[in-house]
Amino acid sequence: MSGTRDIVQKLWNLCNILRDDGITYQAYVTELTYLLFLKMLAETDRQAVLPEDCRWAGLTSREGDALLTHYRSVLLKLGTTGSPSIRTIYADAQTSLRKPANLCELVGQIDKLDWYSAKEDGLGDLYEGLLEKNAAEKKSGAGQYFTPRPLINCMVRLLKPQPGEVIQDPAAGTGGFLVAADRYIKAQTDDLFALPKAQQEYQRRWAYAGLELVPDTHRLLMMNLLLHGIEPELVRGGDTMGPDGEALGTADVILSNPPFGTKKGGGRPVRPDFTITSDTSNKQLAFVEHIVRALKPGGRAAIVLPDNVLFADGAGRQLREWMMELADLHTILRLPTGIFYAQGVKTNVLFLRRGTASRGNTKAVWVYDLRAGQPSYGKTRPLKVEDFAPFEAAYGDDPNGTAPRTDEGPEGRFRRFTREEVRMRAENLDIAWLRGSDVAGEDELEEPEDIAEAIRTHLQRAVVEIEGLVDELSIPSTSKEDAV
């Protein structure tokens, strides 16, 4: 994989070419998406899906104004003609490049890369590495809630997605969970070759479902999936909190890191099927309702959620009661801080299974504290696969959390709390018992960038929480007049 890492770094360094063109990091990745997809199709002999005048050779054979003019026409044509997947990637595509010399340099440098090594490692992995690099770059702003790959892979390993199952992410982002689930299934099935032809086709086209609200992120998502051999019919652009979410359908497995905070403009979900969170603008609560409703009976989910979901009053408490009636919330993993770009965010992973009955499914909740006494994660201490090994061993082999487990007592990290104990806590699931269980303080952060980001994040969270509180307590302006 060293070849892929080297190419990712070279691609990232090309961003320096664009600085004097006023292009942001996010715009740069989008620009690279347009160009890389054409080059990758050329390298894999799949250019037949493109019109002849929109292929890579048409870019390398031109220079100056002629190249920039041709490139603009290519983007327009690909966004309006061709296969649905191609149109999705190039929908409303416009170049941010203004200087022909910069485009010429980009095309030339991309053309000179070691594409043999890239193909050996996998072009999908190369592109995913670029997305991860973008998220890790603080200046890009893309990694604020980027889910670290070691955490994604841990969640996938524990839920064990199987061939033939529908796997959904209602907040798909750039596709990290869907790609990881696909990689896990391919590793179990000899890259799908152990499956009958019809099932191979199902895995490529119908096994994955998801929605992404932001158009540019949806573009990156689609290219990421396509480069990993997934041609999804059920992954679309849309709002999970609206009719698109209801139309997403049910799933056997849901893996997701929903957006945190309040819905823009204080708006509520527009979902006729919602009953618990229909009157709240809290996005993470509404996503939990979607996930529980979208699980098939017996379906399983793993969701990254902020701490406040575990203790919020009002709709939060009602949601937790409802969730534990309909589903078996069998495990909560308390994550350490610093694993997200936003330092101050405290998060958990909730593991649950939708019951076949409508009541009494949660008998007990197991809580694993990976937060207490952990080092401060961040730029100087990235999260690693081995950080999750003790939790995975404690969780056990059964994806539904029914494998034999050991309560490690007040001094251990893994403990069992009965449904009655949770009820006596007024449904508060923010359960901590170890000393230093809250978080490592900002004084333990080593990088000045991390410290500044922690301060900024705390301020942002405070503003979001105040806005959410005001929104929840607001009385419609017509109420007093109507009462008179």
N, C-alpha and C positions, 0 to 999 in steps of 0.2 A: 504493500500500500504506500510505500515511500514515494513511488512515482506519482501517485494521485496527489499526495500532500505537496509535492514539489510543484505540480501543475496548478493546484489551487492557489499556492502562494504567488506564483507568477501571474495568474489571472488577477489576483487581488492587487498586486503591485501595478497592474495596468491602470488602476484607478488614478494613479498619479498623473497620467496623461490628460485626464479629464478635469483636473482641478481648475484650470483656467477657463474651462467652459461652464463653470458654476454648477456642476452636477453633484447631487447628494449621493451618499453611499447606496441608499435604497434605489435611487434612479439608476445608478451604475449597475447594480445586480439585474435590474429589469432590462437595461440595455444589453448586458451580456447575455441575458436569456434569449433575446431576439437573434443575436449573432451566433451564440453557441449551438442553438437548436439546428440552425442551417448547417453549421459545420459538422455536428454530430450525425445528422442524417447523411451527409456526404461520406463520412468515415464508415458508416455502417451499411452503405449501399441501399438506403431507404429513401432516396430522393424522388422516387416515382410518385410519392404522395404530393409532391410540389409541382406547380407549373414550371416549365423549362426555364422561363425567364426569371424565376425566383430562387434559383439554386446558388450554392456557394460560389461556383466558378464565375457567376455574373458579378460578384463583388471583387474577387481577386483580379479580374481582368480590367478594372476601371480605376481611375485615380481622380483626385481633385473634385471639382464641382459635379462632374459627371457621375462620380461614385456616390456622392451624397444625394443627388437627385434620384439616381436609380434605387438607392437604399430606401428612400422615402416611398417610392412607388411600390417596392416589394412589400413593405409593411402594410400599406393600404390594400394591396391585392390579397395578401394572405389573410387579412382580417375579414375579408368579404367573400372569399371563394375557398374551395377545397373542402377537406373533411371537417366534421364538427370539432375534432380535437385541435386541428391546426387553427381553425377560426377562433377557438377559445383562447389559445395562447396569444394570438395576434389581434384579438378584438380591440378596436379603438387604439391600436398601437401607434405611437408617435415617437420619433427619436428626439432625445434631449440634446443631441449633438448639433452644434452650429458651425463648427470649423471642419471643413473637409479633411484637413491634415490629421486631425484627431481620429476621425473614422478610418482613414487610410492606415494609420499606425495601429489601431485596434485590430483591424482585419489582418494586417500583416503579421502582428505578434501572435494572434490566435492561430493563424495558418502555420506558424513555425513551431508550435508546441509539439511535444513528444506524444503524438496521438496513439502510437503503438502501445506504449505503457498504459495510457489512459484506458484503452480498450481491454487490455489484459486485466486491469483492476475493476473495470465496469464504469461505463459513462454515467450511470445513475449515481454511483457512489461519488464520482468526481463532482457532479452538480450538487449533491447533498452536502459535500464538504464545503462548497462555495457558500451555500445557504448558512451553514454553521459558522463559517468564518465571518459572514456578514452579521450574524447575531452576536458573535463574541466581540465585535468591534463596537466599543461604546459610542463612538461618534455616529454610528449608523442609526442608533435608536431602535434597531430591529429586534434586539434581544431582550427587551424589557420583561417579557414573559415567555421567552423561548425555552422550551422544555429540554433540559440536557439529555443527550443521547443515552447515558448510562441509566437515567431514571426511566426513560421510555422503554428501553430494553428489559429492565427489571419488571416493569408492569406487564409487558408482553409475555415474558417467560412464566410469570405466575398465573396469568389467565389462560395460557396455552391455546391460542386460536387454532381451529382445525379446518381442513379443507371442507368446502361445502357450507361453512357458516357465513352469515352476513356480518361483516365487521364495520362498525360505524364510528365516525368522529364528527359530532355536530358542530365542532369549532376547529375545522381541519387545518387551518394555518397553511404551512407549506408541505404538509403531508407526513410529518415525522412518524406519527403513530401508525398510519396505514402502511407506509413503507416498511416499518419494523415488523408489523404483523405479517406482511407478505414475505419478508425475508425469513421469518421464523417458519412459516408454512413451507416455503421452498426448501429449507434445510431439512425438513422432515420428509419431503417427497421427491428427493433427487431433482430439485429444480422443476418440480411438477411432472417430470417424466414418469414417475411411478403412478400417476393418475390416468384414468381413461381420457381419451381425447375430448370428449364432451365436458368433462369436469375441468380439464385444463382451460378450456375456453371460458367456462363459468368463472374460474378463479381470476382470469385476466379482465373480464368485463363486468361481472355482476356481484362479485364477492365483497366489494368495498363501496361504502356509501358515506357521504359527508357533505357538509356545506361550509363555505367560506364567504364571509360578508364583504371583505375588501377586494375590489377588482384586481389590483396589482398583485396582491398575495395569492389570489385564486389563479392568476396566470403562472406564478412560480409553482404553485401546487400541482397544476396540470402537467407542467413540464417535468417536474420531479417524478410524478407517477409514470408518465410515458417512458421516461428514460430508465425506469425500473421494470419495464415490461408490463405495466398495468394500463389498460385502456378502459377506464371506468365509465360506465353508463350512468352510475348513480352518485357521482361526485360532481357537485354543481356549485355555482355562485348563488348565494341567497342568504336570507336572514332566518336563523333558527327560531327566533322569537316571533316569527310571523307565519303565514300559511305555508311557506317553504319548509319550515320545520315539521309541521304536521304531515306534510306530504312525503317527508323523508322515509317514513315507514318504520317497521320494527327491525330489531337486530338481535343476533345471538350474542354478540360481544360488542361492548362500547368502551373505547379508550379515548380519553379526552382531557385537555387542560383548558377549560372554558375561560373566556376573558373575565377579568376581575373588575369590580367597580359598579357604577350605575349606568343604566342605559342612557345614551346620548339624548340630551334634552329632557331627561326625566321621564321619558316615555315608558309605558307599560308594554308587556308582551301582547301581541294581537293574535292570540291563540284561543279559539273557542273551546278547545279541549283542556285548557288550563283551569284549575279550580283553586289551587293553593297559592300560586304566585301571580295571579292575574292582576292584582292591585299593587304590585311592588315594581320598582325600577331596578332592583338589585339583580344584576345579570347572573351572578353565580348561583343564586337561589333558583332563578327561572331555568337555568340550564340543568340543575339537578332534577327539577320536575320533568323536563323533557326526557332526560336519560332514564328515569324510572319508568315513565310511560312508554318509552320506545323499546325497552327490553322485552323480549318474548318471555313467556313463562319458563323459568329455568335459565334464562339468559344471565350473563355476568358482565360486570362493569368494573373499571378502575378509573377514578376521577381525581385529578389534582384540584384542590380547593383551598382557599385561604382560611385561616383560623376562624374568622368571624362567622363562617357558615355553621360552625360547631356550637356557637353560643349565642347567636343573634336572637333577640326576642321577637315577638309578633309573628310575622310570616315565617321567620327562621325556625322558631320552635314548632310551629304548626307543620312546616315542611319535614322536620326531623321525625316527628311523631308519625306522620303519614308515610314517610319513606320506610321506617322500621316496621310498620304494619304490612306494607305491600312487599317489602324486600328484606332479605337477611343481610343486614349490615354487619358482616362478620369480622372485618379487620379495618383498623385505622393505622396508617403509618404517619407518625409525626416527623416531618422532614426538617433537616437543619436549615438555617438561614444562609443567605449568600449564594445559593445555587442558581438563583435567577439574577438577571441583570439589575433588577430593582432590589437593592440590598435588604430593605426593611420588610419585605414581604415574607410572612410566616405561613407556611403551607402544609397540607396533609394530602395523603392519598387515601381515598375511601374505596374499599373493595366490597362489592355487594352482589347478591344474586337475587333476581326477581323470583318471588314465590309463585307457587301454583295456586295457593289460596290467597284471599284478599285481606287476611288479618293474621296478626301474631307471628310473623315470619322471623323477626329478630329475637332470639332467645338470649344471646349474650354477644358482647362486643370485645374483641381482643385489640389491645392498643400496644403498638411497638413504638418506643421513644428513641428515635434516631437523632434527636435534637440535643438532649442533655449531654454536656461534657464533650461535644464534638468540636473539632477545630473550626475556625471561621473559613468558610468557603468563599472563593472569589478568584480574582486573576492569579494570585500567587498559590492558590490551593484549589484546583479544579476538582469537580466531582469525578469519581472513578467507579468502574464496575465493581471492584472489590469492596467499596464502601457499603454495598447492599448485600454482600454475601451472608452476614449473620442474620439479617432479616429474612432473606429467602430461605435459609435453613429452618428458622423458627416458623415461618409460614407453612412450610410443608409442600408435598407434591400435589395435593388436590387443589384445583383452581377455585373451588367453591369454599375453601377454608375449612374443610371437614377432616383433614389429616390430623393425627394425634399431635397435641401441642402441650407445652409445659408452661404453667404460670410461674414466672421467675421471682415473684414476691416483690416487696417494697424496694429491694436493692437491685432488682433486675430490670431489663428493658422491655420485657414482654409480659403483659398482665391481662387477665380476663375480668370483665365487669358484666354482671348479669343484667338482664333487661330491667329488673326491679331496681338495681343500684343506679342505673342510668335514669330511670324515672324519678327516683328520689333526688336526683341532681337537677330536677326541672328540665330534663332532656338535654342538659348541657353535656356535650361530647368533647369539650376541650379539656381532656383529662391528663393531668401531669402529676407526677409523684416524685421524680428524681430531683435532687438538688441541682440547680442551674438548668432546670428543664425548659425555661423560657427560651432564651437565646444567648449566644455570645454577644457581648456588647460591642458598640462601634469602636471602643477603645482597642479592641483586638484586631480590627482591620488594619492591614499593613500598607496598602496602596493608597496614596492621597486621592486617586480617582474613586476608589471604593468608598472611602470615608465621605467624600463630597456627594457621591451618588446616594449613600444611605441617608444623609441629611435631606437631600432633595426629595427622595422617595417618601420619607416620613411626612414631609410637608404636603406632598401631593395626596397621600393617603388621608391626611387629616382633612384636606379640602373636600375630597370625594365623600368621606364619611359625613361631614357637615352637610354637604349638598343632599346626600341621600336622606339624612334625618329631616331636613327641612322639607324635602319632597314627600316623605312619608307622613309628616304632621300637617301638611298644608291642607287648608279647607277651601273648596271651590269658591271662587269669588262671588258666585250668584247665590250662595246658600243663605246669607243673611237677608238679602233682598227678597228671596222667595219666601222666607219665613215671616216676613212682615205682612 
